Amino acid sequence: MLGARAGNEIDQTECVIRMNNAPTRGFEKDVGSRTNIRVVSHTTVPLLVKKEWYYFKQSADTTYVFWGPERNMRQDGEGIIFNNLLKLAIKYPKVKMYVMTREKILYCDNMFQNETGKNRMKTGAYLSTGFFTMILAMEMCDSIDVYGMIEDNYCSQANRSVVPYHYYDQKRISECRMYTYHEHKPLGGHRFITEKAIYAKWARRNKIQFKYPAWRLRRGLDTLHEEWQPV
């Protein structure tokens, strides 16, 4: 998204959904300034807490959707992340905060298994925040424009651009290195590349467009069951 200068285009859409701690301040020309919904993983909650004034005071009109495993989100006093969210909800009563239910997370797991033929837990993988966000968007929106996401075969292209994993963190690992590392990580990895192949399938059945870069949706992506072999 750096240099895309798509900020005005993004801000003019009806609903802007961002993920995790992706900021807008300082990047408005490229990514816009509005945030209607922010989908946040349990691992990112501490990062939001470190800048709570920015995320919850200045952005009081943003609706937050948090997701995480049962061990962190349990509501019996033992869920450490859920407890932190309760404190934030009390401190910032005007902010709308929601937690994804266990049933909804299981639904997303089943969506992954239906598309790949693989049980997400048995392969040692974690779904990404992007996966939850895409499913949420498909349920909420008549059409979806996805900004700043590369397609599943991008990293195998010889003339690809080398970009950071996060537009707001220039010193971290490159996007393709991060994706390749996670795709083949035996335990605890995200299947970023596989997820993008799934999005391409969904885009052929739904009004989904990919921008910066634009995707060329190919045929023959309905064989993920055979193609995806985690190492």
Z-matrix of the N, CA and C atoms (Angstrom, degrees):
N
C 1 1.458
C 2 1.517 1 112.44
N 3 1.325 2 117.62 1 -18.95
C 4 1.461 3 119.98 2 -179.12
C 5 1.522 4 109.91 3 -62.64
N 6 1.315 5 115.66 4 123.50
C 7 1.450 6 120.37 5 -179.00
C 8 1.510 7 114.36 6 86.20
N 9 1.331 8 117.78 7 -1.47
C 10 1.464 9 120.95 8 -178.15
C 11 1.527 10 111.49 9 -72.36
N 12 1.320 11 116.84 10 -28.18
C 13 1.463 12 122.85 11 -178.48
C 14 1.532 13 110.70 12 52.79
N 15 1.330 14 114.91 13 44.47
C 16 1.465 15 121.50 14 -178.77
C 17 1.520 16 112.14 15 -101.13
N 18 1.327 17 117.16 16 10.96
C 19 1.458 18 120.86 17 -174.95
C 20 1.511 19 113.84 18 -57.62
N 21 1.331 20 117.71 19 -48.12
C 22 1.466 21 120.65 20 -179.54
C 23 1.517 22 111.43 21 -62.84
N 24 1.336 23 115.57 22 -40.77
C 25 1.472 24 120.07 23 179.42
C 26 1.522 25 110.89 24 -61.38
N 27 1.332 26 116.11 25 -43.77
C 28 1.465 27 120.87 26 -179.56
C 29 1.522 28 110.56 27 -66.03
N 30 1.320 29 117.24 28 -44.54
C 31 1.462 30 121.13 29 -177.19
C 32 1.522 31 112.77 30 -65.52
N 33 1.325 32 117.77 31 -20.48
C 34 1.459 33 121.14 32 -178.37
C 35 1.526 34 112.80 33 -85.69
N 36 1.323 35 117.26 34 -7.06
C 37 1.463 36 119.23 35 179.46
C 38 1.523 37 109.91 36 -75.76
N 39 1.326 38 115.32 37 160.42
C 40 1.463 39 120.25 38 -174.54
C 41 1.524 40 112.55 39 -67.88
N 42 1.317 41 116.45 40 -38.66
C 43 1.469 42 120.72 41 -177.56
C 44 1.524 43 109.01 42 -140.90
N 45 1.323 44 116.38 43 124.45
C 46 1.467 45 121.79 44 -179.98
C 47 1.523 46 108.60 45 -107.18
N 48 1.320 47 116.12 46 120.36
C 49 1.465 48 122.35 47 179.14
C 50 1.522 49 108.51 48 -110.40
N 51 1.319 50 115.99 49 126.09
C 52 1.466 51 120.82 50 175.67
C 53 1.521 52 108.96 51 -118.06
N 54 1.330 53 115.03 52 165.87
C 55 1.460 54 119.79 53 -175.57
C 56 1.517 55 112.01 54 -120.41
N 57 1.307 56 114.35 55 143.51
C 58 1.459 57 123.53 56 175.30
C 59 1.528 58 111.76 57 50.58
N 60 1.314 59 118.37 58 -129.48
C 61 1.464 60 121.01 59 -174.17
C 62 1.517 61 112.94 60 -102.92
N 63 1.336 62 117.75 61 20.88
C 64 1.470 63 120.67 62 -179.02
C 65 1.527 64 110.12 63 -57.65
N 66 1.330 65 118.45 64 117.37
C 67 1.464 66 121.38 65 -176.67
C 68 1.527 67 111.91 66 -87.25
N 69 1.309 68 115.06 67 164.46
C 70 1.457 69 120.88 68 172.80
C 71 1.526 70 111.03 69 -111.93
N 72 1.315 71 117.38 70 -31.09
C 73 1.463 72 121.04 71 -177.05
C 74 1.532 73 110.80 72 -59.44
N 75 1.325 74 114.94 73 123.68
C 76 1.455 75 120.93 74 -178.65
C 77 1.513 76 113.65 75 91.41
N 78 1.337 77 116.55 76 -11.24
C 79 1.467 78 121.28 77 -178.47
C 80 1.526 79 111.33 78 -125.05
N 81 1.326 80 117.04 79 17.00
C 82 1.465 81 121.17 80 -173.43
C 83 1.526 82 113.28 81 -56.57
N 84 1.330 83 117.97 82 -39.29
C 85 1.462 84 120.24 83 -177.61
C 86 1.520 85 111.85 84 -62.89
N 87 1.313 86 116.43 85 -30.73
C 88 1.470 87 120.23 86 -176.63
C 89 1.528 88 113.39 87 -95.51
N 90 1.340 89 117.53 88 -37.63
C 91 1.466 90 119.63 89 -172.16
C 92 1.526 91 113.48 90 -120.76
N 93 1.325 92 117.86 91 -0.88
C 94 1.454 93 119.81 92 179.60
C 95 1.520 94 112.39 93 85.23
N 96 1.327 95 115.56 94 -179.91
C 97 1.469 96 120.80 95 -176.57
C 98 1.524 97 113.41 96 -124.39
N 99 1.331 98 117.80 97 -15.67
C 100 1.463 99 120.84 98 -177.63
C 101 1.524 100 110.91 99 -83.80
N 102 1.337 101 115.22 100 144.93
C 103 1.461 102 121.21 101 172.44
C 104 1.516 103 107.67 102 -142.94
N 105 1.322 104 116.77 103 106.89
C 106 1.463 105 120.49 104 177.97
C 107 1.520 106 111.74 105 -84.26
N 108 1.331 107 115.53 106 -41.98
C 109 1.462 108 121.27 107 -178.63
C 110 1.523 109 108.38 108 -133.96
N 111 1.311 110 116.05 109 137.52
C 112 1.463 111 120.84 110 175.26
C 113 1.523 112 108.04 111 -125.98
N 114 1.336 113 116.17 112 118.56
C 115 1.464 114 122.08 113 178.25
C 116 1.531 115 107.69 114 -94.65
N 117 1.335 116 116.12 115 125.92
C 118 1.466 117 120.86 116 -169.30
C 119 1.524 118 110.94 117 -129.34
N 120 1.324 119 116.71 118 133.40
C 121 1.461 120 121.46 119 176.24
C 122 1.517 121 110.41 120 -82.05
N 123 1.318 122 115.80 121 159.30
C 124 1.461 123 121.67 122 179.27
C 125 1.525 124 111.36 123 -60.45
N 126 1.324 125 117.53 124 -31.17
C 127 1.464 126 120.09 125 -178.92
C 128 1.528 127 112.24 126 -74.55
N 129 1.326 128 117.17 127 -18.10
C 130 1.459 129 120.80 128 -177.60
C 131 1.518 130 112.67 129 -93.16
N 132 1.324 131 117.43 130 -15.80
C 133 1.470 132 120.64 131 -178.63
C 134 1.531 133 112.15 132 -53.04
N 135 1.352 134 120.48 133 -44.79
C 136 1.472 135 119.39 134 178.25
C 137 1.525 136 113.43 135 -59.35
N 138 1.344 137 117.81 136 -31.47
C 139 1.459 138 120.55 137 178.80
C 140 1.525 139 110.81 138 -69.98
N 141 1.323 140 116.76 139 -35.31
C 142 1.454 141 120.13 140 176.19
C 143 1.529 142 110.98 141 -69.60
N 144 1.325 143 115.79 142 -36.91
C 145 1.462 144 120.31 143 179.73
C 146 1.532 145 110.42 144 -63.57
N 147 1.331 146 117.07 145 -36.14
C 148 1.463 147 120.36 146 179.34
C 149 1.527 148 112.03 147 -63.27
N 150 1.330 149 116.84 148 -27.34
C 151 1.464 150 121.38 149 178.44
C 152 1.528 151 109.13 150 -125.20
N 153 1.315 152 115.83 151 46.57
C 154 1.457 153 119.95 152 -173.23
C 155 1.524 154 112.59 153 -62.46
N 156 1.331 155 117.61 154 -30.62
C 157 1.467 156 119.78 155 179.27
C 158 1.525 157 110.07 156 -63.02
N 159 1.323 158 116.53 157 -39.15
C 160 1.463 159 121.08 158 -179.50
C 161 1.524 160 111.23 159 -70.95
N 162 1.338 161 116.93 160 -45.45
C 163 1.455 162 120.13 161 -173.49
C 164 1.531 163 113.35 162 -81.85
N 165 1.320 164 118.31 163 -34.29
C 166 1.459 165 120.03 164 -172.67
C 167 1.527 166 114.35 165 -111.92
N 168 1.321 167 117.69 166 -24.09
C 169 1.461 168 120.91 167 178.08
C 170 1.527 169 110.33 168 -89.26
N 171 1.318 170 116.06 169 -55.15
C 172 1.459 171 120.03 170 179.73
C 173 1.526 172 112.19 171 -71.22
N 174 1.325 173 116.55 172 -29.56
C 175 1.468 174 121.05 173 -176.19
C 176 1.526 175 111.15 174 -108.80
N 177 1.321 176 115.84 175 44.06
C 178 1.463 177 120.31 176 -176.37
C 179 1.525 178 112.72 177 -65.54
N 180 1.342 179 116.97 178 -17.70
C 181 1.460 180 120.11 179 -179.85
C 182 1.524 181 112.73 180 -90.12
N 183 1.322 182 117.35 181 3.95
C 184 1.465 183 122.15 182 177.71
C 185 1.523 184 110.31 183 -88.33
N 186 1.324 185 116.36 184 137.53
C 187 1.460 186 121.77 185 173.96
C 188 1.524 187 108.59 186 -93.70
N 189 1.333 188 116.24 187 129.31
C 190 1.461 189 121.55 188 -177.61
C 191 1.525 190 110.67 189 -105.57
N 192 1.336 191 115.16 190 135.01
C 193 1.462 192 121.81 191 174.68
C 194 1.523 193 107.26 192 -121.94
N 195 1.323 194 116.87 193 114.54
C 196 1.461 195 122.22 194 -177.28
C 197 1.524 196 110.11 195 -104.22
N 198 1.325 197 115.40 196 143.52
C 199 1.462 198 119.84 197 176.45
C 200 1.520 199 108.86 198 -133.72
N 201 1.339 200 115.12 199 155.00
C 202 1.462 201 119.78 200 178.17
C 203 1.511 202 110.75 201 176.63
N 204 1.327 203 117.31 202 167.36
C 205 1.462 204 121.34 203 -179.68
C 206 1.526 205 111.49 204 -69.50
N 207 1.302 206 115.12 205 159.35
C 208 1.460 207 121.54 206 -176.11
C 209 1.530 208 112.40 207 -55.97
N 210 1.326 209 117.41 208 -36.39
C 211 1.458 210 120.06 209 -176.77
C 212 1.531 211 112.29 210 -62.66
N 213 1.314 212 117.15 211 -29.13
C 214 1.465 213 121.23 212 179.97
C 215 1.519 214 113.45 213 -96.31
N 216 1.336 215 116.79 214 -21.62
C 217 1.452 216 120.09 215 -173.74
C 218 1.529 217 113.51 216 -110.69
N 219 1.311 218 117.18 217 4.63
C 220 1.460 219 119.62 218 179.97
C 221 1.522 220 110.40 219 -60.56
N 222 1.325 221 116.42 220 148.27
C 223 1.459 222 121.59 221 -170.69
C 224 1.523 223 113.32 222 -109.04
N 225 1.333 224 116.11 223 23.54
C 226 1.465 225 120.24 224 -179.96
C 227 1.516 226 111.96 225 -100.31
N 228 1.326 227 116.86 226 14.74
C 229 1.462 228 120.67 227 -179.15
C 230 1.508 229 113.25 228 96.95
N 231 1.341 230 117.20 229 -9.29
C 232 1.457 231 121.71 230 -177.75
C 233 1.524 232 113.50 231 -101.20
N 234 1.317 233 116.90 232 -6.45
C 235 1.464 234 120.37 233 179.52
C 236 1.516 235 110.93 234 -86.01
N 237 1.325 236 116.72 235 103.49
C 238 1.462 237 120.62 236 -171.36
C 239 1.526 238 112.26 237 -62.44
N 240 1.319 239 118.22 238 -39.82
C 241 1.460 240 120.47 239 -179.88
C 242 1.522 241 110.59 240 -72.83
N 243 1.325 242 116.72 241 -41.74
C 244 1.464 243 119.79 242 177.82
C 245 1.522 244 110.73 243 -60.86
N 246 1.318 245 116.94 244 -38.47
C 247 1.472 246 120.72 245 178.24
C 248 1.524 247 110.66 246 -62.68
N 249 1.332 248 116.86 247 -40.45
C 250 1.468 249 120.40 248 177.67
C 251 1.526 250 110.97 249 -63.94
N 252 1.331 251 115.89 250 -38.81
C 253 1.459 252 119.92 251 179.65
C 254 1.529 253 111.33 252 -67.04
N 255 1.318 254 116.70 253 -35.71
C 256 1.459 255 120.41 254 176.47
C 257 1.526 256 110.95 255 -61.50
N 258 1.322 257 116.37 256 -42.28
C 259 1.464 258 120.48 257 178.42
C 260 1.530 259 110.75 258 -62.49
N 261 1.335 260 116.33 259 -41.65
C 262 1.458 261 120.04 260 178.94
C 263 1.529 262 111.15 261 -65.65
N 264 1.325 263 116.26 262 -39.34
C 265 1.460 264 120.27 263 -179.33
C 266 1.524 265 111.08 264 -64.23
N 267 1.320 266 116.10 265 -35.67
C 268 1.469 267 120.13 266 178.40
C 269 1.526 268 110.30 267 -72.45
N 270 1.323 269 116.17 268 -39.15
C 271 1.465 270 121.17 269 -177.32
C 272 1.523 271 111.85 270 -72.84
N 273 1.351 272 116.33 271 -33.14
C 274 1.464 273 121.24 272 -178.04
C 275 1.530 274 108.57 273 -125.40
N 276 1.320 275 117.31 274 74.47
C 277 1.474 276 121.05 275 -173.18
C 278 1.526 277 114.15 276 -65.29
N 279 1.318 278 118.87 277 -18.29
C 280 1.463 279 120.91 278 -179.21
C 281 1.524 280 112.96 279 -81.95
N 282 1.331 281 116.67 280 -14.89
C 283 1.459 282 120.53 281 -178.04
C 284 1.528 283 110.04 282 -82.69
N 285 1.311 284 116.16 283 132.21
C 286 1.461 285 121.07 284 178.54
C 287 1.522 286 109.30 285 -86.85
N 288 1.332 287 115.96 286 119.60
C 289 1.461 288 121.38 287 -178.68
C 290 1.527 289 109.82 288 -126.06
N 291 1.320 290 115.56 289 133.97
C 292 1.449 291 121.58 290 178.24
C 293 1.524 292 109.33 291 -130.61
N 294 1.321 293 115.49 292 148.13
C 295 1.467 294 121.54 293 176.65
C 296 1.522 295 108.35 294 -114.86
N 297 1.311 296 116.46 295 131.06
C 298 1.465 297 121.26 296 179.21
C 299 1.527 298 109.17 297 -66.71
N 300 1.318 299 116.31 298 131.77
C 301 1.451 300 120.62 299 -177.04
C 302 1.529 301 111.51 300 -72.91
N 303 1.301 302 114.85 301 161.53
C 304 1.465 303 120.66 302 177.12
C 305 1.526 304 110.33 303 -60.55
N 306 1.330 305 116.11 304 -37.44
C 307 1.463 306 120.78 305 179.95
C 308 1.525 307 110.90 306 -65.03
N 309 1.322 308 116.60 307 -38.12
C 310 1.460 309 119.79 308 -179.48
C 311 1.526 310 111.39 309 -69.52
N 312 1.320 311 116.73 310 -37.66
C 313 1.465 312 120.22 311 177.46
C 314 1.529 313 109.62 312 -65.42
N 315 1.323 314 116.82 313 -39.93
C 316 1.461 315 120.59 314 177.16
C 317 1.527 316 110.03 315 -63.93
N 318 1.312 317 117.32 316 -37.55
C 319 1.457 318 121.60 317 176.60
C 320 1.526 319 110.90 318 -60.21
N 321 1.330 320 116.70 319 -42.72
C 322 1.469 321 120.68 320 178.29
C 323 1.523 322 111.06 321 -66.72
N 324 1.340 323 117.00 322 -38.53
C 325 1.464 324 120.77 323 174.91
C 326 1.533 325 110.50 324 -58.29
N 327 1.323 326 115.66 325 -43.85
C 328 1.466 327 120.20 326 -179.31
C 329 1.523 328 111.22 327 -66.58
N 330 1.328 329 117.23 328 -35.18
C 331 1.464 330 120.69 329 176.45
C 332 1.531 331 110.13 330 -61.50
N 333 1.333 332 115.99 331 -42.91
C 334 1.463 333 120.95 332 178.61
C 335 1.529 334 110.28 333 -62.93
N 336 1.325 335 116.72 334 -44.74
C 337 1.462 336 120.51 335 -178.45
C 338 1.533 337 111.18 336 -67.26
N 339 1.311 338 117.32 337 -37.54
C 340 1.456 339 120.12 338 179.07
C 341 1.524 340 111.55 339 -63.01
N 342 1.329 341 116.08 340 -33.92
C 343 1.467 342 120.04 341 -177.08
C 344 1.523 343 112.88 342 -84.47
N 345 1.319 344 117.43 343 -28.33
C 346 1.470 345 120.24 344 -174.45
C 347 1.524 346 114.01 345 -110.69
N 348 1.330 347 117.16 346 -20.37
C 349 1.455 348 119.96 347 -174.09
C 350 1.518 349 112.75 348 77.90
N 351 1.351 350 116.61 349 7.37
C 352 1.451 351 121.40 350 -178.03
C 353 1.528 352 110.52 351 -115.99
N 354 1.322 353 116.04 352 137.93
C 355 1.454 354 120.97 353 173.87
C 356 1.518 355 109.16 354 -76.06
N 357 1.305 356 116.22 355 121.29
C 358 1.460 357 120.62 356 -174.32
C 359 1.531 358 112.03 357 -57.80
N 360 1.310 359 118.30 358 -44.87
C 361 1.461 360 121.36 359 -177.02
C 362 1.523 361 111.73 360 -69.91
N 363 1.334 362 117.29 361 -39.01
C 364 1.459 363 120.22 362 -177.99
C 365 1.526 364 112.23 363 -68.38
N 366 1.322 365 117.29 364 -24.08
C 367 1.466 366 119.70 365 178.39
C 368 1.528 367 112.04 366 -89.76
N 369 1.319 368 117.04 367 -0.80
C 370 1.464 369 119.98 368 177.65
C 371 1.509 370 114.08 369 75.10
N 372 1.337 371 117.17 370 23.16
C 373 1.461 372 120.77 371 -176.74
C 374 1.519 373 111.28 372 -104.19
N 375 1.327 374 115.08 373 156.49
C 376 1.455 375 122.29 374 171.61
C 377 1.523 376 108.80 375 -115.21
N 378 1.309 377 116.90 376 139.02
C 379 1.452 378 119.60 377 172.53
C 380 1.523 379 109.14 378 -69.76
N 381 1.308 380 116.26 379 148.18
C 382 1.458 381 119.99 380 179.76
C 383 1.525 382 110.21 381 -87.47
N 384 1.327 383 115.51 382 163.20
C 385 1.461 384 120.15 383 174.69
C 386 1.524 385 110.04 384 -60.22
N 387 1.329 386 116.87 385 -33.16
C 388 1.454 387 120.65 386 177.80
C 389 1.516 388 112.36 387 -61.28
N 390 1.324 389 117.68 388 -36.47
C 391 1.454 390 121.44 389 -179.79
C 392 1.521 391 110.58 390 -65.35
N 393 1.347 392 116.51 391 -47.25
C 394 1.457 393 120.37 392 177.03
C 395 1.528 394 110.97 393 -61.65
N 396 1.333 395 115.78 394 -40.11
C 397 1.463 396 120.57 395 -177.76
C 398 1.519 397 111.23 396 -66.27
N 399 1.328 398 117.21 397 -40.85
C 400 1.458 399 120.35 398 -179.69
C 401 1.527 400 110.86 399 -64.20
N 402 1.312 401 117.18 400 -41.45
C 403 1.465 402 120.50 401 178.44
C 404 1.523 403 110.35 402 -65.64
N 405 1.328 404 117.19 403 -42.22
C 406 1.464 405 121.42 404 177.20
C 407 1.526 406 110.34 405 -60.15
N 408 1.326 407 116.13 406 -44.82
C 409 1.465 408 120.57 407 -178.55
C 410 1.522 409 111.12 408 -64.46
N 411 1.335 410 117.81 409 -39.67
C 412 1.462 411 120.12 410 -179.71
C 413 1.525 412 111.41 411 -65.82
N 414 1.330 413 116.88 412 -29.91
C 415 1.457 414 120.20 413 178.91
C 416 1.528 415 111.79 414 -80.09
N 417 1.330 416 117.08 415 -26.65
C 418 1.462 417 121.44 416 -175.58
C 419 1.518 418 113.69 417 -94.13
N 420 1.320 419 117.41 418 -34.49
C 421 1.463 420 121.31 419 -163.01
C 422 1.529 421 112.38 420 -111.76
N 423 1.341 422 115.38 421 146.56
C 424 1.461 423 120.74 422 174.24
C 425 1.522 424 111.23 423 -75.14
N 426 1.322 425 116.53 424 -32.35
C 427 1.464 426 121.71 425 177.08
C 428 1.523 427 108.29 426 -146.42
N 429 1.328 428 115.79 427 154.70
C 430 1.467 429 121.04 428 -174.65
C 431 1.521 430 109.23 429 -133.38
N 432 1.317 431 116.61 430 131.59
C 433 1.457 432 122.82 431 169.81
C 434 1.523 433 107.62 432 -111.63
N 435 1.320 434 116.27 433 121.46
C 436 1.464 435 121.88 434 -178.19
C 437 1.527 436 108.37 435 -104.94
N 438 1.322 437 116.35 436 124.53
C 439 1.459 438 121.29 437 -175.91
C 440 1.533 439 111.20 438 -109.05
N 441 1.334 440 114.83 439 135.80
C 442 1.453 441 120.49 440 170.91
C 443 1.514 442 115.67 441 77.24
N 444 1.324 443 118.35 442 21.59
C 445 1.468 444 120.79 443 -179.69
C 446 1.528 445 109.38 444 -112.47
N 447 1.327 446 116.50 445 130.03
C 448 1.462 447 120.43 446 177.83
C 449 1.525 448 109.95 447 -85.87
N 450 1.330 449 116.84 448 155.27
C 451 1.457 450 120.92 449 179.72
C 452 1.525 451 110.96 450 -81.64
N 453 1.323 452 116.54 451 171.07
C 454 1.460 453 120.64 452 -169.79
C 455 1.519 454 113.73 453 -65.76
N 456 1.323 455 118.98 454 -27.13
C 457 1.465 456 120.37 455 -178.14
C 458 1.527 457 112.80 456 -99.29
N 459 1.319 458 117.40 457 7.11
C 460 1.462 459 121.32 458 -175.13
C 461 1.528 460 111.63 459 -59.77
N 462 1.314 461 116.90 460 -43.43
C 463 1.465 462 120.84 461 -173.76
C 464 1.526 463 112.64 462 -71.16
N 465 1.327 464 118.28 463 -12.18
C 466 1.464 465 121.10 464 177.51
C 467 1.531 466 111.86 465 -93.97
N 468 1.323 467 116.89 466 -1.95
C 469 1.454 468 120.81 467 179.84
C 470 1.522 469 110.42 468 -82.02
N 471 1.317 470 116.68 469 134.34
C 472 1.465 471 121.39 470 -176.05
C 473 1.523 472 112.22 471 -68.48
N 474 1.311 473 117.61 472 -31.35
C 475 1.470 474 120.97 473 -175.71
C 476 1.521 475 112.91 474 -99.23
N 477 1.312 476 116.95 475 21.58
C 478 1.464 477 119.70 476 -177.74
C 479 1.527 478 111.36 477 -68.73
N 480 1.303 479 115.60 478 153.87
C 481 1.465 480 121.45 479 175.36
C 482 1.524 481 109.27 480 -84.93
N 483 1.311 482 116.71 481 144.81
C 484 1.458 483 121.62 482 177.08
C 485 1.521 484 107.51 483 -94.73
N 486 1.330 485 115.95 484 115.63
C 487 1.457 486 120.95 485 -177.72
C 488 1.522 487 109.22 486 -128.28
N 489 1.335 488 117.97 487 156.89
C 490 1.466 489 120.58 488 178.93
C 491 1.523 490 110.83 489 -70.03
N 492 1.304 491 116.31 490 154.92
C 493 1.464 492 122.29 491 178.59
C 494 1.527 493 110.41 492 -58.82
N 495 1.335 494 117.16 493 -41.55
C 496 1.460 495 122.43 494 174.93
C 497 1.523 496 109.32 495 -118.82
N 498 1.317 497 117.99 496 134.38
C 499 1.466 498 120.94 497 -179.26
C 500 1.520 499 112.15 498 -62.53
N 501 1.314 500 116.49 499 -23.70
C 502 1.465 501 121.10 500 -176.12
C 503 1.522 502 112.92 501 -97.33
N 504 1.309 503 117.47 502 6.10
C 505 1.459 504 120.51 503 -178.94
C 506 1.527 505 108.50 504 -136.76
N 507 1.323 506 115.70 505 84.68
C 508 1.467 507 121.74 506 -172.18
C 509 1.532 508 113.83 507 -70.84
N 510 1.319 509 117.47 508 -20.30
C 511 1.462 510 120.08 509 -172.69
C 512 1.524 511 113.39 510 -92.74
N 513 1.318 512 117.57 511 -2.80
C 514 1.448 513 120.29 512 -178.37
C 515 1.521 514 111.33 513 -87.36
N 516 1.312 515 116.89 514 -176.69
C 517 1.452 516 123.71 515 -176.62
C 518 1.531 517 110.52 516 -63.92
N 519 1.347 518 116.17 517 154.39
C 520 1.456 519 120.29 518 178.95
C 521 1.531 520 110.42 519 -71.88
N 522 1.315 521 115.74 520 158.71
C 523 1.457 522 121.08 521 -176.00
C 524 1.525 523 111.97 522 -60.55
N 525 1.323 524 118.00 523 -48.13
C 526 1.464 525 120.20 524 -177.05
C 527 1.529 526 112.31 525 -66.28
N 528 1.302 527 117.14 526 -37.42
C 529 1.462 528 119.14 527 177.20
C 530 1.523 529 110.83 528 -63.93
N 531 1.327 530 116.55 529 -39.68
C 532 1.459 531 120.82 530 178.30
C 533 1.523 532 110.75 531 -64.75
N 534 1.329 533 116.87 532 -44.79
C 535 1.461 534 120.42 533 -178.14
C 536 1.521 535 111.86 534 -65.03
N 537 1.339 536 116.25 535 -44.72
C 538 1.466 537 120.41 536 -178.84
C 539 1.521 538 111.22 537 -64.52
N 540 1.328 539 115.76 538 -41.12
C 541 1.464 540 120.55 539 178.90
C 542 1.530 541 110.64 540 -59.93
N 543 1.325 542 116.62 541 -48.09
C 544 1.460 543 120.52 542 -176.26
C 545 1.523 544 112.24 543 -71.03
N 546 1.319 545 116.95 544 -36.24
C 547 1.464 546 119.82 545 -176.59
C 548 1.523 547 111.62 546 -59.93
N 549 1.327 548 116.72 547 -32.18
C 550 1.471 549 120.47 548 -175.95
C 551 1.528 550 112.86 549 -110.44
N 552 1.315 551 117.31 550 10.87
C 553 1.458 552 120.16 551 177.95
C 554 1.526 553 109.12 552 -75.34
N 555 1.339 554 118.84 553 124.62
C 556 1.468 555 120.72 554 -174.47
C 557 1.521 556 113.30 555 -61.83
N 558 1.339 557 116.59 556 -39.84
C 559 1.463 558 120.17 557 -176.57
C 560 1.523 559 109.99 558 -133.04
N 561 1.320 560 115.21 559 138.08
C 562 1.451 561 120.09 560 172.13
C 563 1.515 562 115.93 561 76.69
N 564 1.333 563 118.31 562 14.53
C 565 1.450 564 120.34 563 -178.81
C 566 1.522 565 112.51 564 -99.23
N 567 1.321 566 115.35 565 158.76
C 568 1.458 567 121.35 566 171.57
C 569 1.527 568 108.20 567 -92.62
N 570 1.320 569 117.23 568 141.47
C 571 1.466 570 121.24 569 176.91
C 572 1.537 571 108.75 570 -94.87
N 573 1.339 572 114.84 571 66.10
C 574 1.458 573 120.32 572 -174.64
C 575 1.523 574 112.57 573 -57.07
N 576 1.333 575 116.58 574 -45.52
C 577 1.465 576 120.29 575 -175.96
C 578 1.521 577 110.44 576 -67.48
N 579 1.319 578 116.43 577 -43.16
C 580 1.459 579 120.64 578 177.25
C 581 1.524 580 110.66 579 -61.80
N 582 1.313 581 117.64 580 -42.83
C 583 1.458 582 121.09 581 179.63
C 584 1.524 583 111.04 582 -59.76
N 585 1.324 584 117.38 583 -38.47
C 586 1.460 585 120.20 584 -179.19
C 587 1.527 586 111.24 585 -68.88
N 588 1.314 587 117.11 586 -33.77
C 589 1.465 588 119.74 587 174.40
C 590 1.532 589 110.33 588 -64.98
N 591 1.321 590 115.69 589 -34.97
C 592 1.467 591 120.11 590 176.24
C 593 1.524 592 110.41 591 -66.36
N 594 1.333 593 116.61 592 -42.56
C 595 1.470 594 119.58 593 179.16
C 596 1.524 595 110.88 594 -60.23
N 597 1.333 596 116.46 595 -37.46
C 598 1.460 597 120.21 596 179.44
C 599 1.528 598 110.22 597 -62.72
N 600 1.332 599 116.77 598 -38.60
C 601 1.462 600 120.41 599 176.46
C 602 1.518 601 110.44 600 -64.20
N 603 1.320 602 116.01 601 -44.80
C 604 1.457 603 119.72 602 -179.18
C 605 1.527 604 111.28 603 -64.30
N 606 1.321 605 116.42 604 -33.60
C 607 1.464 606 120.49 605 -178.63
C 608 1.522 607 111.57 606 -66.48
N 609 1.322 608 117.36 607 -25.14
C 610 1.453 609 120.19 608 178.54
C 611 1.520 610 111.57 609 -77.83
N 612 1.350 611 116.02 610 -16.30
C 613 1.468 612 120.08 611 -179.15
C 614 1.526 613 111.91 612 -109.30
N 615 1.317 614 117.18 613 -12.47
C 616 1.464 615 121.79 614 -176.67
C 617 1.522 616 109.44 615 -131.58
N 618 1.317 617 116.03 616 167.56
C 619 1.455 618 121.00 617 178.56
C 620 1.532 619 109.16 618 -84.03
N 621 1.328 620 115.25 619 80.57
C 622 1.457 621 121.68 620 -179.57
C 623 1.527 622 108.31 621 -124.13
N 624 1.319 623 116.34 622 126.47
C 625 1.460 624 122.13 623 176.23
C 626 1.520 625 109.26 624 -119.82
N 627 1.319 626 116.17 625 144.81
C 628 1.453 627 121.98 626 178.40
C 629 1.528 628 108.67 627 -113.02
N 630 1.326 629 115.68 628 129.66
C 631 1.455 630 121.33 629 -176.18
C 632 1.524 631 110.66 630 -129.04
N 633 1.329 632 115.62 631 143.36
C 634 1.481 633 122.80 632 176.48
C 635 1.530 634 111.29 633 55.85
N 636 1.327 635 118.86 634 65.81
C 637 1.467 636 127.42 635 4.52
C 638 1.531 637 112.51 636 -92.79
N 639 1.346 638 114.94 637 159.15
C 640 1.461 639 119.92 638 175.12
C 641 1.526 640 109.40 639 -76.38
N 642 1.319 641 116.41 640 143.29
C 643 1.459 642 121.29 641 179.19
C 644 1.526 643 110.27 642 -96.39
N 645 1.320 644 115.62 643 146.28
C 646 1.456 645 121.76 644 168.65
C 647 1.528 646 106.38 645 -104.97
N 648 1.326 647 116.58 646 101.35
C 649 1.453 648 120.80 647 -175.61
C 650 1.515 649 110.10 648 -69.45
N 651 1.332 650 115.50 649 120.99
C 652 1.457 651 121.36 650 -175.90
C 653 1.523 652 110.69 651 -99.16
N 654 1.296 653 115.15 652 158.55
C 655 1.462 654 120.45 653 172.24
C 656 1.527 655 109.15 654 -82.65
N 657 1.327 656 115.68 655 165.18
C 658 1.460 657 119.34 656 175.27
C 659 1.504 658 114.48 657 85.44
N 660 1.359 659 117.37 658 20.60
C 661 1.461 660 119.64 659 179.19
C 662 1.521 661 111.96 660 -98.89
N 663 1.315 662 117.04 661 13.27
C 664 1.456 663 120.03 662 -178.73
C 665 1.525 664 112.15 663 -92.79
N 666 1.321 665 117.53 664 15.72
C 667 1.463 666 121.22 665 -177.15
C 668 1.525 667 110.95 666 -117.20
N 669 1.327 668 116.38 667 34.47
C 670 1.461 669 119.55 668 -179.93
C 671 1.521 670 111.90 669 -62.02
N 672 1.336 671 117.46 670 -28.69
C 673 1.464 672 120.00 671 -179.83
C 674 1.529 673 111.16 672 -56.46
N 675 1.341 674 115.87 673 -37.70
C 676 1.469 675 119.34 674 -178.97
C 677 1.527 676 111.74 675 -91.17
N 678 1.327 677 116.51 676 -32.26
C 679 1.462 678 119.61 677 -172.46
C 680 1.526 679 112.73 678 -73.40
N 681 1.314 680 117.43 679 -35.77
C 682 1.455 681 119.50 680 -171.22
C 683 1.511 682 110.55 681 -88.38
N 684 1.298 683 116.87 682 110.53
C 685 1.447 684 122.61 683 178.27
C 686 1.524 685 108.35 684 -126.16
N 687 1.351 686 118.08 685 92.26
C 688 1.465 687 120.26 686 -178.46
C 689 1.525 688 111.27 687 -61.09
N 690 1.319 689 116.84 688 141.08
C 691 1.465 690 121.64 689 180.00
C 692 1.514 691 109.11 690 -89.97
